[in-house]
């Protein structure tokens, strides 16, 4: 038989249980500590992620020296050198027309004829009135001479002689009035024919055979438009700050969209010498020779005025401008990535680029596409770290949205 093991002492058993409890307590504390640390790390990560998501990401660009060539590019509107709307001077019906739109005409050419039955009847009546007045005048003349021949005798009174004489004079005046009325109606008869006032082109025909014609001064519409297009006028609105740089005689180059690659040369001939309060511009007139008739009245034109470029002009993308109740400004980023709003003044709008006369410096980091609602002091995140040196032609840094 094997020997029976001796029982473990009581104090040794208690010591082992104590060590086991301490071990389990340490394990539990470690688990709790790990859980708390994990949750804290997750909370910090969520907070940082939320802050990162709330911070807008922007692209910045440094203002560059304007590379635009000397000149001022502006839109213009082409008008005929002379434009004459033709109205009717007599009422009636259109009998016929001879020239349609686009037809060249010479001065005095008959454009159309008007049938005027009312005027014809008035002329017949006026001629009849003239004959009556002439007959009355002849009778009054005979009577006056007879009475005047008896004036030296006692057969007639002097008062009767005077009456016959003045009656004759009154009839003569009535004849002259009737003649004037006939002449007036004959002159109106001449307006039955609509004629071209000068050499040009028919650019509009607003009537047709049989149409009721009203007198132009009484609300009648224009029937034809004749335009002289051998020379044309191009009207352009020049911004107020450029007006002193565009004196009379300034050269201009004109292009039109329907003839790409072709240019026309003109000269500034007149200025309104006033600023339009609504647009802040001065209307100027450029004269351009148009012998081939390629420039069409009413058309759009691009006008480049030969103005010297301003020195030291800075340009930024047009997308960087902010329009709000405070005016026009741009958003810049300082060294601590905080937004600083700066008011700017536009010198010239070049489409994708804007030339500024004041407000920014070459060292500023301008936000290319500022987010909506951006405010002074907002924190932003840059897609790339901005350059610390001023580059006059710094490339635009694009963000993830392009």
Residue pairs with C-beta under 8 A, 6 or more apart in sequence:
52 381
55 379
55 380
55 381
56 371
56 374
56 378
56 380
56 381
57 380
57 381
57 382
57 383
57 399
57 400
58 333
58 367
58 368
58 369
58 370
58 371
58 380
58 381
58 382
58 383
58 399
59 367
59 368
59 369
59 382
59 383
59 396
59 397
59 398
59 399
60 333
60 365
60 366
60 367
60 368
60 382
60 386
60 397
61 316
61 317
61 320
61 365
61 366
61 368
61 394
61 395
61 396
61 397
62 362
62 363
62 364
62 365
62 366
62 386
62 387
62 390
62 391
62 394
63 314
63 315
63 316
63 356
63 360
63 361
63 362
63 364
63 366
64 314
64 315
64 316
64 362
64 391
64 392
64 393
64 394
65 312
65 313
65 314
65 315
65 362
65 392
65 393
66 309
66 310
66 313
66 314
66 315
66 353
66 355
67 315
67 393
68 309
68 315
68 348
68 350
68 353
68 355
69 309
70 306
70 307
70 308
70 309
71 304
71 305
71 306
71 307
71 309
72 238
72 242
72 245
72 246
72 304
72 305
72 307
72 348
73 302
73 303
73 304
73 350
74 236
74 237
74 238
74 302
74 303
74 304
74 305
75 236
75 300
75 301
75 302
75 303
76 234
76 235
76 236
76 254
76 286
76 300
76 301
76 302
76 303
77 234
77 235
77 236
77 298
77 299
77 300
77 301
78 232
78 233
78 234
78 256
78 295
78 296
78 297
78 298
78 299
78 300
78 301
79 232
79 233
79 234
79 235
79 297
79 298
80 200
80 203
80 227
80 228
80 229
80 232
80 233
80 297
81 228
81 229
81 230
81 231
81 232
81 233
81 287
82 198
82 200
82 227
82 228
83 203
83 225
83 226
83 227
83 228
83 297
84 197
84 198
84 200
84 225
84 226
84 227
85 204
85 222
85 224
85 225
86 111
86 194
86 197
86 222
86 223
86 224
86 225
86 226
87 215
87 216
87 217
87 220
87 221
87 222
87 223
88 114
88 191
88 194
88 213
88 214
88 215
88 216
88 220
88 223
89 188
89 191
89 215
89 216
90 114
90 116
90 119
90 188
90 189
90 191
90 192
90 213
90 215
91 116
91 118
91 119
91 213
91 214
91 215
91 218
92 114
92 115
92 116
92 117
92 118
92 119
92 192
92 213
93 114
93 115
93 210
93 211
93 212
93 213
94 112
94 113
94 114
94 115
94 207
94 208
94 209
94 210
94 211
94 213
94 223
95 112
95 113
95 114
95 115
95 209
96 112
96 113
96 209
97 111
97 112
97 113
97 205
97 207
97 208
97 209
98 109
98 110
98 111
98 112
99 105
99 109
99 111
99 196
99 202
99 205
99 224
100 202
100 205
101 202
101 203
101 204
101 205
102 201
102 202
102 203
103 201
103 202
104 199
104 200
104 201
105 111
105 196
105 199
105 200
105 201
105 202
105 226
106 196
106 199
107 196
107 197
107 198
107 199
108 195
108 196
109 195
109 196
110 193
110 194
110 195
111 194
111 195
111 196
111 202
111 223
111 224
111 226
112 193
112 194
112 207
112 223
112 224
113 192
113 193
113 194
114 191
114 192
114 193
114 194
114 213
115 192
116 189
116 192
119 185
119 188
119 189
119 192
120 189
122 185
123 182
123 185
123 186
123 189
126 178
126 181
126 182
126 185
127 182
129 178
129 181
130 175
130 178
130 179
130 181
130 182
132 178
133 171
133 174
133 175
133 177
133 178
134 175
134 178
136 171
136 174
137 168
137 171
137 172
137 174
137 175
139 171
140 164
140 167
140 168
140 170
140 171
140 172
141 168
141 171
143 164
143 167
143 168
144 164
144 165
144 167
144 168
146 164
147 156
147 160
147 161
147 164
147 165
148 161
148 164
148 165
150 156
150 161
151 158
151 161
194 223
194 224
196 202
196 226
197 226
198 226
198 228
199 228
200 226
200 227
200 228
200 229
201 226
201 227
201 228
201 229
201 293
202 224
202 225
202 226
203 225
203 226
203 227
203 297
204 222
204 224
204 225
205 223
205 224
206 221
206 222
206 223
206 224
207 213
207 223
207 224
213 220
213 223
214 220
214 221
216 222
227 297
229 290
229 293
229 295
229 296
229 297
230 289
230 290
230 291
230 293
231 287
231 288
231 289
231 290
232 287
232 288
232 290
232 295
232 297
233 285
233 286
233 287
233 288
234 252
234 254
234 266
234 285
234 286
234 287
234 288
234 301
234 303
235 283
235 284
235 285
235 286
236 252
236 283
236 284
236 286
236 303
236 305
237 276
237 279
237 281
237 282
237 283
237 284
238 246
238 281
238 282
238 283
238 284
238 305
239 280
239 281
239 348
240 275
240 280
240 281
240 282
241 347
241 357
242 307
242 348
243 271
243 275
243 282
245 307
245 308
246 268
246 271
246 284
246 305
246 307
247 268
248 268
248 269
248 270
248 271
249 267
249 268
250 267
250 268
250 305
250 306
250 307
251 265
251 266
251 267
251 268
251 305
251 306
252 265
252 266
252 267
252 268
252 286
252 288
252 303
252 304
252 305
252 306
253 263
253 264
253 265
253 266
253 303
253 304
253 306
254 263
254 264
254 265
254 266
254 286
254 288
254 295
254 301
254 302
254 303
254 304
255 262
255 263
255 264
255 301
255 302
255 304
256 262
256 264
256 294
256 295
256 299
256 300
256 301
256 302
257 300
258 296
258 299
259 294
262 294
264 288
264 289
264 290
264 294
264 295
265 288
265 289
266 286
266 287
266 288
266 289
267 286
267 287
268 284
268 285
268 286
268 305
269 285
269 286
269 287
270 284
270 285
271 282
271 283
271 284
271 285
272 282
272 283
272 284
273 282
274 282
275 281
275 282
276 282
276 283
286 303
288 295
295 301
310 347
310 355
310 357
313 347
313 348
313 355
313 356
313 357
314 355
314 356
314 360
314 361
314 362
315 350
315 353
315 354
315 355
315 356
316 330
316 353
316 354
316 356
316 360
316 366
317 352
317 353
317 354
317 368
317 396
318 349
318 351
318 352
318 353
318 354
319 368
319 369
320 330
320 331
320 354
320 366
320 367
320 368
320 369
320 370
321 328
321 329
321 330
321 344
321 354
322 328
322 329
322 330
322 331
322 341
322 370
322 374
326 343
327 343
328 343
328 344
328 345
328 346
329 341
329 342
329 343
329 344
329 359
330 341
330 342
330 344
330 359
330 360
330 366
330 367
330 370
331 339
331 340
331 341
331 342
331 366
331 367
331 370
331 374
332 339
332 340
332 341
332 342
332 360
332 364
332 365
332 366
332 367
333 339
333 340
333 365
333 367
333 380
333 382
333 386
334 340
334 365
337 379
337 380
337 381
337 382
338 377
338 378
338 379
338 380
339 367
339 374
339 375
339 376
339 377
339 378
339 379
339 380
340 376
341 375
341 376
342 359
342 360
342 364
343 359
344 356
344 358
344 359
344 360
345 356
345 357
345 358
345 359
346 354
346 355
346 356
346 357
347 355
347 356
347 357
348 354
348 355
349 355
360 366
361 390
362 390
362 391
362 392
363 390
365 386
367 374
367 380
368 396
368 397
368 399
369 399
369 401
382 397
383 397
383 398
383 399
383 400
384 397
386 397
387 394
